[in-house]
Amino acid sequence: MKLKLITYNISPAYDELNVRWQSNDNKISGLGFISKGEDKRIGLLKCPLCHNENYALNVMDGLCSWCGFNANKHENHVTNI
């Protein structure tokens, strides 16, 4: 299965970008955000693989606490799983 990473702004009042993962059948399966730091890491709120909400301490690392999905290991915004 391929997941496509999509960035969007929820409001002009916020200057951070939110992200979501979308599968081939156009189902949204994960949520996160891109940090404002220089490294632009992806914070993972809801995992696109296991669909669980992430443990708070792992959100900024982009790692799913439950299945180990790494949001920051993708090429050209497409992750092969």
Residue frames as a rotation matrix with the C-alpha (Angstrom) as fourth column:
MET 1
0.585 0.811 0.000 0.00
0.811 -0.585 0.000 0.00
0.000 0.000 -1.000 0.00
LYS 2
-0.538 -0.708 0.457 1.22
0.689 -0.682 -0.245 3.51
0.485 0.183 0.855 -0.78
LEU 3
0.365 0.585 -0.724 0.47
0.856 -0.517 0.013 6.46
-0.367 -0.624 -0.690 1.42
LYS 4
-0.061 -0.306 0.950 0.54
0.671 -0.718 -0.188 9.97
0.739 0.626 0.249 0.03
LEU 5
-0.321 -0.130 -0.938 1.53
0.860 -0.454 -0.231 12.81
-0.396 -0.881 0.257 2.37
ILE 6
0.095 0.469 0.878 -0.59
0.705 -0.654 0.273 15.94
0.702 0.594 -0.393 1.88
THR 7
-0.738 -0.342 -0.581 0.13
0.653 -0.576 -0.491 19.32
-0.167 -0.742 0.649 3.50
TYR 8
0.012 0.785 0.620 -2.51
0.606 -0.499 0.620 21.96
0.796 0.368 -0.481 4.20
ASN 9
-0.945 -0.195 0.264 -3.26
-0.056 -0.696 -0.715 25.00
0.324 -0.691 0.647 6.39
ILE 10
-0.403 0.849 -0.342 -6.24
0.912 0.402 -0.076 24.75
0.073 -0.342 -0.937 8.71
SER 11
0.742 0.613 -0.271 -6.50
0.636 -0.772 -0.005 28.52
-0.212 -0.169 -0.962 9.07
PRO 12
0.401 -0.605 0.688 -4.63
0.359 -0.587 -0.726 31.61
0.843 0.538 -0.018 7.87
ALA 13
0.770 -0.070 0.634 -4.19
-0.546 -0.586 0.599 32.50
0.330 -0.807 -0.490 11.55
TYR 14
0.695 -0.549 0.464 -1.80
-0.012 0.637 0.771 29.54
-0.719 -0.542 0.435 11.99
ASP 15
0.442 -0.596 -0.670 1.57
-0.895 -0.344 -0.283 29.56
-0.062 0.725 -0.686 10.28
GLU 16
-0.527 -0.585 0.617 2.27
-0.508 0.798 0.324 25.84
-0.682 -0.143 -0.718 10.74
LEU 17
-0.293 0.387 -0.874 1.43
-0.850 0.315 0.423 23.24
0.439 0.867 0.237 8.13
ASN 18
0.106 0.402 0.909 -0.72
-0.660 0.712 -0.237 20.29
-0.743 -0.575 0.341 9.01
VAL 19
-0.664 -0.350 -0.660 -0.29
-0.729 0.500 0.468 16.97
0.166 0.792 -0.587 7.24
ARG 20
0.347 0.704 0.620 -2.44
-0.662 0.652 -0.369 13.95
-0.664 -0.283 0.692 6.54
TRP 21
-0.830 -0.546 0.117 -1.75
-0.341 0.662 0.668 10.64
-0.442 0.514 -0.735 4.89
GLN 22
0.270 0.918 -0.291 -4.06
-0.823 0.062 -0.565 9.45
-0.501 0.392 0.772 2.15
SER 23
-0.320 -0.327 0.889 -4.18
0.047 0.932 0.360 5.91
-0.946 0.157 -0.283 0.75
ASN 24
-0.988 -0.121 0.092 -4.80
0.085 0.068 0.994 4.89
-0.127 0.990 -0.057 -2.87
ASP 25
-0.354 0.930 0.098 -8.55
0.850 0.277 0.448 4.65
0.389 0.242 -0.889 -2.20
ASN 26
-0.344 0.093 0.934 -8.55
0.047 -0.992 0.116 8.31
0.938 0.084 0.337 -0.97
LYS 27
0.731 0.521 -0.442 -9.17
0.452 0.115 0.884 7.42
0.511 -0.846 -0.151 2.68
ILE 28
0.170 -0.647 0.743 -7.47
-0.595 -0.669 -0.446 9.70
0.786 -0.366 -0.498 5.16
SER 29
0.629 0.071 -0.775 -5.66
0.305 0.893 0.330 7.49
0.716 -0.443 0.540 7.59
GLY 30
0.039 -0.656 -0.754 -3.22
0.999 0.030 0.026 9.60
0.006 -0.754 0.656 9.62
LEU 31
0.845 0.269 0.462 -2.74
0.266 -0.961 0.075 13.13
0.464 0.059 -0.884 10.94
GLY 32
0.143 -0.824 -0.548 0.21
0.963 -0.013 0.270 15.24
-0.230 -0.566 0.791 11.97
PHE 33
0.981 0.078 -0.177 2.00
0.049 -0.985 -0.163 18.56
-0.187 0.151 -0.971 11.50
ILE 34
0.316 -0.917 0.243 5.32
0.684 0.042 -0.728 19.95
0.658 0.397 0.640 10.31
SER 35
0.364 -0.223 -0.904 7.38
0.844 -0.332 0.422 21.59
-0.394 -0.917 0.067 13.06
LYS 36
0.997 0.045 0.055 8.48
0.061 -0.936 -0.346 25.21
0.036 0.348 -0.937 12.81
GLY 37
0.455 -0.891 -0.006 12.12
-0.054 -0.034 0.998 24.34
-0.889 -0.453 -0.063 13.55
GLU 38
-0.031 -0.582 -0.812 14.89
-0.891 -0.352 0.286 24.39
-0.453 0.733 -0.508 10.96
ASP 39
-0.871 -0.390 0.297 14.70
-0.261 0.882 0.393 20.62
-0.416 0.265 -0.870 10.45
LYS 40
-0.296 0.850 -0.436 10.97
-0.948 -0.206 0.241 20.71
0.115 0.484 0.867 9.50
ARG 41
-0.997 -0.081 -0.020 10.31
-0.075 0.978 -0.195 17.34
0.036 -0.193 -0.981 11.16
ILE 42
-0.243 0.956 -0.163 6.88
-0.381 0.061 0.923 15.77
0.892 0.286 0.349 10.97
GLY 43
-0.782 0.133 0.608 5.01
-0.584 0.181 -0.791 15.30
-0.215 -0.974 -0.064 14.25
LEU 44
-0.686 0.498 -0.531 2.72
-0.034 0.707 0.706 12.27
0.727 0.502 -0.468 14.22
LEU 45
-0.521 0.594 0.613 -0.64
-0.853 -0.325 -0.409 12.63
-0.044 -0.735 0.676 15.99
LYS 46
0.460 0.687 0.563 -2.52
-0.522 0.722 -0.454 9.66
-0.718 -0.086 0.691 14.50
CYS 47
-0.540 -0.785 0.304 -0.74
-0.278 0.507 0.816 6.78
-0.795 0.356 -0.492 12.77
PRO 48
-0.014 0.535 -0.845 -1.71
-0.993 -0.106 -0.051 6.02
-0.116 0.838 0.533 9.15
LEU 49
-0.618 -0.276 -0.737 -0.88
-0.456 0.888 0.050 2.32
0.640 0.367 -0.675 9.57
CYS 50
-0.795 0.271 -0.543 -2.44
0.533 0.739 -0.411 1.19
0.290 -0.616 -0.732 12.83
HIS 51
-0.113 0.794 0.597 -4.89
0.224 -0.565 0.794 4.15
0.968 0.223 -0.114 13.10
ASN 52
0.347 0.177 -0.921 -4.08
0.926 0.094 0.366 4.67
0.151 -0.980 -0.131 16.79
GLU 53
0.893 -0.092 0.441 -3.58
-0.148 -0.984 0.096 8.03
0.425 -0.151 -0.892 18.43
ASN 54
0.103 -0.968 -0.228 0.09
0.273 0.248 -0.930 8.47
0.956 0.034 0.290 19.20
TYR 55
0.446 -0.123 -0.887 1.54
0.895 0.046 0.443 8.56
-0.014 -0.991 0.131 22.71
ALA 56
0.992 0.113 -0.048 2.27
0.113 -0.994 -0.006 12.23
-0.048 0.000 -0.999 23.55
LEU 57
0.436 -0.893 -0.111 6.00
-0.233 -0.231 0.945 11.74
-0.869 -0.386 -0.309 24.18
ASN 58
-0.327 -0.570 0.754 6.55
0.567 0.520 0.639 10.31
-0.756 0.636 0.153 20.68
VAL 59
0.714 0.691 0.108 4.57
0.507 -0.405 -0.761 12.91
-0.482 0.599 -0.640 18.71
MET 60
0.702 -0.461 -0.544 7.55
-0.535 -0.845 0.026 15.23
-0.471 0.273 -0.839 18.05
ASP 61
-0.369 -0.860 0.352 9.78
-0.365 0.483 0.796 12.30
-0.855 0.166 -0.492 17.03
GLY 62
-0.049 0.446 -0.894 7.28
-0.999 -0.033 0.038 11.27
-0.013 0.895 0.447 14.35
LEU 63
-0.850 -0.288 -0.441 7.35
-0.297 0.954 -0.051 7.66
0.436 0.087 -0.896 15.59
CYS 64
0.262 0.963 -0.063 4.22
-0.575 0.208 0.791 5.64
0.775 -0.171 0.608 16.28
SER 65
-0.319 -0.346 0.882 4.29
-0.945 0.181 -0.271 4.23
-0.066 -0.921 -0.385 19.79
TRP 66
0.370 0.646 0.668 2.21
-0.608 0.712 -0.352 1.24
-0.703 -0.276 0.656 18.77
CYS 67
0.904 0.043 0.425 3.53
0.245 0.764 -0.597 -0.06
-0.350 0.644 0.680 15.43
GLY 68
0.059 -0.994 -0.096 6.80
0.512 -0.052 0.857 1.84
-0.857 -0.100 0.506 14.90
PHE 69
0.525 0.176 0.833 5.78
0.838 -0.282 -0.468 3.80
0.153 0.943 -0.295 11.76
ASN 70
-0.295 -0.695 -0.656 8.27
0.652 -0.648 0.393 6.64
-0.698 -0.312 0.644 11.15
ALA 71
0.715 0.699 -0.019 6.67
0.502 -0.532 -0.682 9.73
-0.487 0.478 -0.731 9.59
ASN 72
0.550 -0.568 -0.613 10.05
-0.536 -0.802 0.262 11.26
-0.641 0.184 -0.745 8.76
LYS 73
-0.563 -0.712 0.420 11.25
-0.120 0.573 0.811 8.34
-0.817 0.406 -0.409 6.61
HIS 74
0.523 0.718 0.459 9.60
0.453 0.222 -0.863 9.06
-0.722 0.660 -0.209 3.29
GLU 75
-0.695 -0.715 0.081 10.81
0.411 -0.302 0.860 9.98
-0.591 0.631 0.503 -0.18
ASN 76
-0.950 0.279 0.142 9.05
-0.038 -0.553 0.833 12.57
0.311 0.785 0.535 -2.29
HIS 77
-0.550 0.743 0.380 6.08
-0.812 -0.370 -0.451 12.57
-0.195 -0.557 0.807 0.10
VAL 78
0.495 0.672 -0.551 5.16
-0.708 0.679 0.192 8.97
0.503 0.295 0.812 -0.78
THR 79
-0.334 -0.564 0.755 5.81
-0.889 0.454 -0.054 6.10
-0.313 -0.689 -0.653 1.61
ASN 80
-0.031 0.268 -0.963 5.81
-0.561 0.793 0.239 2.51
0.827 0.547 0.126 0.43
ILE 81
-0.214 0.048 0.976 4.48
-0.944 0.245 -0.219 0.17
-0.250 -0.968 -0.007 3.09
